[in-house]
Amino acid sequence: MAELKHLIDVWTGYAQGLAGSIGALAFVCAFIWKMVAIDTRSVTEAKRWIGRIVFGTIGVEPAGVLVRVLTDSVSR
């Protein structure tokens, strides 16, 4: 059981790192899009995407905590 918990913890860490990296790259792209956009509608859409990206990237942390809580409850 300890090996399975360790495997889940490792892969959860990898997934959090990957989601954080992709989220940071997407945030930079959306921010650049917002800065170079000429049309006000495009700027508004870029702001929406920035909000979605930030919300999604921050949402990865509670998911990691939930995985830890669930794996700790199974091992007891």
C-alpha positions, 0 to 999 in steps of 0.5 A: 500500500505504501508503494501505491501511495508513493506512486500516486503522490509522485504522479500527482506532483508531476501533473501539478507541475505540468499543469502549472507550466502549461498554465504559465505559458497560456497566461503569457500568450493571453497577456501578449494577445491582450497587449497587441490586440487592437479591437476592443472585443479581442481585448475583452476576450483575452481578459476572459481567457486570462481569468479562465487560465488563472482560475484553472491553474489555481484549481490544480492546488486544491485537487492535489490536496484532495488526492493527498487527503484521499490517499491518507484516508485509504491507508488508515 
